[in-house]
Amino acid sequence: MTQVLVIAEHAHGKLNAATAKCVTAASSLAGAEIVVAVFAVPGSPVAAQAAQIAGVARVLEVAHAANEHALAATIAPQVAEVAAPFSHVFGPSTTFGKDLMPRVAALLDTAQISDVMSIESATRFRRPIYAGNAITTVEAAAGAKIVATIRIASFEAAAGAGTAKIEVISPQAALPTHTKFVELVAAGGDRPDLQSASKVISGGRALASADAFKIIYGLADKIGAAVGASRAAVDAGYVPSDMQVGQTGKIIAPELYIAIGISGAIQHLTGIKDARTIVAINKDAEAPIFEVADIGIVGDLFTIVPELEKLIDASRK
Ligand SMILES: Cc1cc2nc3c(=O)[nH]c(=O)nc-3n(C[C@H](O)[C@H](O)[C@H](O)COP(=O)(O)OP(=O)(O)OC[C@H]3O[C@@H](n4cnc5c(N)ncnc54)[C@H](O)[C@@H]3O)c2cc1C
């Protein structure tokens, strides 16, 4: 039987939707038995949430005080230990997964398959290359343990009606002491997570300063959207790099994507091509973003965004 271990991503006691997307990916392996591993502190509510994902056979709650903060250096040896009986180990291609999974692959002495967007068989996977402009098929050696990151923009989250059993285990692996948690500086604060949010609003170079970028946060807060940015906005220091959307940033697939003052360079579009509806606000009617936008608004963002806010407020009265 194909035994798949899915590494859960979570923060502040809440399971990230990326985990249910990895479960969907795993379920496309014929005859897969899917086990979710939750690396958490004892008593964390996350395992119970993972147990509700449909299609999950078991949840392993790997309880260790060191798992209070998700540090790749300390979680990787635990994953390598837990992974022993599994043929496949999947993690999300989020910041968390990209940090953790290569270490897991190295500890298991295997090569990682990155950004899996579809699964053809237990050893054959499809993944994007050249910024998503070409798709390659990758064949892993038969018999090797497969460690992969799953491109979460390519999979819907599995439903939440499961009732998997939870097994609490204590890792025996020696954990490194050279890495310790100091501080978490979260780019988005309390806002929805950029990679799993259903609505995302991004700002570009047109915002011209970190202070002016606040207009994007204001609109995002009104509709409960996550906030992203173009690379130009990141490079100019208006926002942290964790917020970059695109080829060298985050690949996202929200229901609604609003690009404000973003030209629509190919490297940016690579990150948003799976978005369901794209809205663009740009003062240049010839901007390439309008070629991919479902709804385009031509005009000055500093006029249009406040007008949109007023319309939202009025519609809620
Ligand atoms: C290898 C490589 C990787 C890259 N990876 C990424 C990536 O991951 N993500 C990414 O975004 N880019 C990436 N880039 C950079 C990309 O090529 C563009 O330079 C970048 O996306 C441009 O950002 P921008 O649209 O904010 O800025 P600009 O291209 O300068 O566009 C600003 C837009 O704002 C409009 N505007 C100006 N003022 C206003 C106003 N007041 N109201 C309304 N509209 C206004 C302008 O008409 C213009 O269209 C990469 C480039 C390379 C070479």
The ligand as an ORCA input file, in Angstrom:
! r2SCAN-3c Opt
* xyz 0 1
  C      14.094     36.981    -12.249
  C      13.005     37.959    -11.896
  C      12.076     37.595    -10.949
  C      11.040     38.482    -10.611
  N      10.110     38.092     -9.683
  C       9.070     38.923     -9.428
  C       8.038     38.542     -8.518
  O       8.068     37.466     -7.906
  N       7.013     39.393     -8.322
  C       6.916     40.612     -8.970
  O       5.940     41.332     -8.738
  N       7.889     40.993     -9.800
  C       8.961     40.199    -10.031
  N       9.948     40.629    -10.858
  C       9.939     42.040    -11.266
  C       8.994     42.344    -12.421
  O       9.675     42.125    -13.645
  C       8.544     43.821    -12.362
  O       9.674     44.657    -12.330
  C       7.668     44.143    -11.153
  O       6.621     43.212    -11.030
  C       7.098     45.552    -11.340
  O       6.392     45.911    -10.193
  P       5.224     46.982    -10.280
  O       4.194     46.521    -11.247
  O       4.795     47.303     -8.892
  O       5.988     48.287    -10.817
  P       5.942     48.996    -12.231
  O       6.239     48.049    -13.324
  O       6.772     50.222    -12.090
  O       4.414     49.395    -12.396
  C       3.771     50.357    -11.630
  C       2.384     50.545    -12.221
  O       1.655     51.439    -11.436
  C       0.903     52.289    -12.292
  N       0.671     53.528    -11.551
  C       1.574     54.488    -11.207
  N       0.984     55.449    -10.445
  C      -0.329     55.084    -10.310
  C      -1.428     55.645     -9.621
  N      -1.310     56.784     -8.912
  N      -2.621     55.005     -9.692
  C      -2.756     53.850    -10.412
  N      -1.734     53.280    -11.069
  C      -0.532     53.879    -11.003
  C       1.749     52.476    -13.527
  O       0.934     52.789    -14.634
  C       2.398     51.094    -13.658
  O       1.636     50.246    -14.483
  C      10.985     39.762    -11.218
  C      11.938     40.112    -12.170
  C      12.935     39.227    -12.509
  C      13.945     39.644    -13.545
*
